[in-house]
Amino acid sequence: MIGLQLLDALLTFAHLLIVGFNLLGWMWYKTRKAHFVIVMITAACWFILGIWYGIGYCPVTDWQWQIKERLGEHNLPNSFIKYWADRITNSNVNTQLIDILTGGCFAAAFILTIYLNFIKPKRSGNAEIT
């Protein structure tokens, strides 16, 4: 049981890192290539694996929900973000609102990573501060 709780905590930490990096990894020049890769992996999970498992599919969520069910949690939402929005607010946050906000933020990060990695002129020397 403690092993499952530890695994659940590690998957939560991994989720938070992935979400945070997807949202903010474009900000620093040195992480932009890694950000592009992580955003593409996320998009592939959501839209390619999503063909078989449902749009927005996340294997990390799938694994974590399997652990949570073994720990006795049931009726889990499809989304990690929805799960935490409900927990933080102690209410049932509208699923459609969460999906729109998640998709919008991801779209913004996707556009930024494409622009910063492929369209914006490369920096020369120390001209760029970020």
Protein Blocks (a to p, Z undefined) as FASTA:
>chain_A
ZZmmmmmmmmmmmmmmmmmmmmmmmmpmklmmmmmmmmmmmmmmmmmmmmmnoghiafkl
mmmmmmmmmnopahiafbfklmmmmmmnopacdfklmmmmmmmmmmmmmmmmmmmmmmpc
cdehjlbmZZ
